[in-house]
Amino acid sequence: MFRDKITSTGDAGTFVGWIMYFSRGRGTVPPLPAPVRIEPVEDKGMLVILTPDSASVSNPEHVELAQRVQGLLDRAGLLKPIVTP
């Protein structure tokens, strides 16, 4: 599984995936390396798309990119467990 190559935790909100959404209340998405795309979702938050093609665990470039983005998003404080009320 892709998540298992990126992180040892499986808690929702704590790992990078192919497509991620971050609400504005969660924090600011930092600049990320190409080919990552950051798309605004109205005034609600940001959609982050890791690669134009579906991310694959069998593609070492996808895994390396995901690990790099994981570090950047974690340092920005965006990868915290999702707590539901």
N, C-alpha and C positions, 0 to 999 in steps of 0.2 A: 504494500500500500504506500502511496506517495507520502502521506503524513509520517509514516514510520522512518522514512529516510531523512526527514527534516527535523523531527523533534522526538524526544522520548515520552512526552506527555500527550495525552489525547483529549485534554479538556477543551471544550468548545471555546473558541476565541483566542487560543494560545498558540496557534500554529498557522503557517502560510498554506494556502491552497491555490488552485488555478485562478479562481475568481473570489474576491473578498469584498465585503462591504463594511465600512466604518462610519458610524453615525458621527455627526459633528460633536456630540456630547462626549464621545470617547476620546477625542483629541484630534490633532492635526497630522495628516499623512505627510511625511517628509519626502523630499525628492528621492526618487528611486531610479535604479539603473535601467537603461534600455535592455530589452524591448518592453519593459513593464509600462502599462498605460494606467493613468489615473484619470477617471472620469467623474465630474461632479454629478450628483443626483439632486437636482433642484437645490434647495438650501438645506437639505437634510443631511448630507454626508458625501462620502466618496466611494466609488467603485474602483477597485484595484484589480487589474487583469495582468496576471503574471507573464503569460506568453500568448501570442496570437493563436497558436495551435493549442489543443488540449495538452496540459502538462502531463508528462509521462515519467514514471520512475525508471523506465528503461533508457531515458535520454539523460546522460550525465550533465549536459548543459542545463537542462531544466532543474535538476537536483541542485547543482551548484548555484544557480540563480536564486532558487527558493531559499537556500541556506543563507545567502547574502541578504536577501530581502527580509528574511526572518530576523536577522540581527538588527537591521535598520529599524524595522517596525517595533521590535522589542525595546530598543534604546529610546524610541519615541514614546514608549509607554502604552502602545496600542494593543499589545498582546497579553491581555489579562483575561482570566476566565469570565465567561458570560454568566451573570447571575440573574436568574429569573425570579420575579416576585412571587 
